Amino acid sequence: MNIIDQIVLFFVSLIANTFSAFSGGGAGLIQFPVLIFLGLTFGVALATHKVASVALGIGAALRYISTDSLERQFVIIMLLFGLPGVVLGASLILMVPDRIAEIALGFLTGSLGFYSFFKPELGQRYSASHRDSSGLLKGGVVLFLLGILNGSLTSGTGLFVTLWMVLWFGLDYQRAVAYTLTMVGLFWNGSGAITLGILGNIHWQWLPALLAGSLLGGYLGSHMAINLGNRWIKHAFEIITVLISIKLLIG
């Protein structure tokens, strides 16, 4: 790959991850299809994208680390329940026909955006809920299932986590996005990348440009989310979910 291709990959990664960090997910909408278009197979593109997405989590963490947005109990739950799901999903995806899964995910992702659109006050205020043992356990089980989706598919699964944190635990969009970017972007994608790297292949030659774009995009998008607030994040979330839905359904 020549220097021009590396520059193209950098800007594709920068744009994809900036929007992802701002809206709470969706980097795969742009970055993953581009990797396939440039010649990678589905499995190699997925593994390469997962590795690059870890840098998104690092970039976001660098921006959120000073905001005190993360609560210890949610960090533990997302690691305890999410990581096993990611490993399981990443182990299964290489054996499953991806087109059927993409169509199903397309319908589900689109429904997230429309649900949020018709709920104007959703995620605009922080209102703690389901913080008892039963509520945390039920929330963790759903995070396990979302981890399976995250490990097996790549377009928009972080958006499910963002909305779940809003709906079940009562977070506002800004706090929910902080969890998605740091925990999903860094730890979930990291474990998925390791699993896919062991079972499949990673295209290492393309990673320098992808990692640089993801790192910078994660920081810039998080900075935008912190400064613009919940209303803008909500609108970005709705737009990204609908675009991802269309992309998945069209193929």
N, C-alpha and C positions, 0 to 999 in steps of 0.2 A: 504494500500500500504506500503510495507516494505522499508527499507533504500536503498536496491539495486535498486528497481524500481525508487526511488526518484533520485538516482545518474544517472541512465540511462536517465530519463527525463531532468535532468539538462544539461547533455552533448548534448542531442538532441537539446534542446533549445539554448544552447550556439552556436553550429555549425550553426543551421538554422538562427539565428538572426545575427551572424557575417557576413555570406554571404549576408543576406538581407540588412544590413546596408552598406555593401560595394557596392552592385550592384544597390541599390535603390528600393528594394522590393523583395518579394519571400519567406519570412519566412514560409509561409503556405505550401510550397512545401514539406518540411520535417516534420515540427512540427504538422500540422493539421492531416495528414494521420496517424501519430504515435498515436495520441490521439484516433482515431477511431479504430486502430489496437489493442490498449490496452483495448478496450471494451466500449468506450463512443459512444452514438448515435450521429448522424450528428449534431443535434441542440445543444446538450450539449457540444460536441467537439468544435463547432464553437464559442459558447459563452465563453468557457474556453480559447480558443486560443486568442480571442479578448482581454480578460482581460490581458493575459500574454503579448500580443503585446504592451500594453501601456508602459510596462517597457522598450521595445525597443526604444520607443520615448523618454523616460526619459534619457536612456543611451546615445542616439544620441545627445539630447539637451545639456547634460553636456559637450560633446566634441565640439559641434558647437557653443556654446554660446559665445566663445571668438574669433570667426573667422569673425564676422560681415557679415555672408553669407545671412542673411534674410532681405528682404525689407518689410517695413510696409504694403504697398499696397497689396502685395501678401499674407501676413499673414491674412489681413482682408478679402480678396476675398476667400481664402481657407476655412476660418471659416464661412463666410456669405453664401456661396453657397454650400460648401461641407457638412457641418454638417446636414442640412435638408435632403440632399440626403442619407446620411448614416442612419439616423433614419428611413427614408422611406424604404430603402432597407432591413434593419434589421427587420422591421415590416412585410415585405412581404415574406421573405425567408422561414419562417416556414410554409407557405401555398403553396409553389411552388415546384414541382418535381425538385430535384436538379440535376439529371443526364443530362437533356436536357440543363440546364443552364451551366453545367460544359463542355459539348461538345462544345457549342458555344464559351465559354470563352477560351477553348483550342485552337481553330482556331485563335481567335483574338490575344491571347497572343503570339502564334508562329509567327504570322505576324509581331508583333512588333520587335522581334529579327531579323528576316530576313530583315526587312526594315532598321534597324539600321546597319546591316552587310553590306548591299549594298550601304550605305551612309557613306563612310570612314571619312568624316570631320564633320559628325553630332555631335553636342554637344561638339566639341573640343574647341570652342571659345565662349566667351560671346558677343552676338550681340542683344541688346535690340530691341524688336518689339512689336507691338500691345499694346502700353501703353496709347493710348487715351481711352476715355470713352467707345466708341463702342467696341474696341478691348478687353478691360477689361471685359465688359459685356458678350461678346461672349465666352471669355475664362472661365468666371465664370459659364456660362450655362453648358459647357462641364464638368467642375469640379463638378457641381451638379449631372450630369449623372454618372460620375465616383464615386461619393459618394454613389449612389445607388448600384453600383457594389461592392464597398468596404463593404457596410453594409450587402449585401446579400450573397456574396461569399468571399472566403478567400485566395485562391491561386493566388498570383501574381497581385492583383488589384493595389497595390502601384506602380508597374512597369508602368501601364498606366499613372498614374499621373506624374511620372518621365519623360516619353517621351513627354507628352503633354506640360510640362513646357519647355522642350527643343524646340519642334516644334513651339509652338504658341508664347511663350514669349521670345524666343531666348536665354535661359539660357544655360550655358555649363552643362555637366553632373554633375560636382561636386556641383554646386549651386542647380541644380534640385534635386539631391539626398538629400541635406540638407533640402529642403522643404518637400519632401516625408517623410523622417524619423521623423522630428519634428512635422509637422502639421498632417500628416496622422497617423503616429505611435502613437502620443500622443493624439491628439484631436479627429480625426476621429474614431480611434479604441476605444478610451475611450467612446465616445457617442454610438458607436455600441455595446460595451460591456454592457453599462447600459441598452440599449433598449432590448438586448437579455436576459439580466439577469432578467428584469421585465417580459418579455413575456415567457421566457423559464427557463432553469436551468444552473447553473455554478457548475462545480465539484471542490469545494474549496480545497479538500484534496491534489490535485495535483499542486495547484498554487505556493506554496513556491519554489519548484524546477524550475518551468517554469519561474517565475518572476526573479529569480536569474540569470538564463541562459540568459533571454532576456535582462536584464539590462546590464550585462557584455558584451554580444554579441553586443548590440547596441553601446556601447562605443568603443569596439575593432574594429568593422567594420567601424565605422565613422573615427577612427584614421587612419585606412588603406586607406580609401578614400581620406582623406585630404593629406596624405603623398605620395600616389602613383599617384594621379591625374587622369585627364579625360580619357586618352587612356586606362588605366587599368580598370577604371569603365565601360567604353563603352563595352569592351570585356566581363567583368563579367555580365553586363546587358544582352548581347546577349546570353550568355550561359544559364543563369538562365531562360530567357523567353522561350527558346527552351525546356529546361528540364521540366518546368512547363506545357508547351503545351502538351508534350508527356504524362506526368503524368495524366493530365486532360482527354485526349482523350482515354487513356487505361482504366482509371477508377481505 
